[in-house]
Amino acid sequence: MTVMVGQLRSVVIDCPDPRALASFYAELLGIPLAEGDSDDEWVVLGGPPGHQPRLAFQRALNLRPPAWPDPERPQQFHIDVTVDDIEAAEKAALALGARRLPGEGEGWRVYADPVGHPFCLCWD
């Protein structure tokens, strides 16, 4: 039997400019900026706590971003984004400031957000 200790509140991503990276993901994922839950140090996408999904961004001035696929600077985490049309999704992601990284398979391709965090566009 699985015991639940709590519920996921937010996934938080370190970055030098929370508002800029939140804007990238708001456009990429279609998740709105949370009302009244943001400042220069912390920006949240999604609804109030308890409403999913929530993606937050916190200022980290000395961030050392991942360098995919370099094991000396590993990805640490990544986000998978489901898309219907990979070619259209890739074009839109690149126009928002993403860049293509090495790596793809049957149904996924790897990209970096404007700060360098990897994410995948996935299709079935």
Secondary structure, 3 states (H helix, E strand, C coil): CCCCCCCCCCEEEEECCHHHHHHHHHHHHCCCECCCCCCCCEEEECCCCCCCCCEEEEECCCCCCCCCCCCCCCCCCCEEEECCCHHHHHHHHHHHCCEEEEEEECCEEEEECCCCCEEEEECC
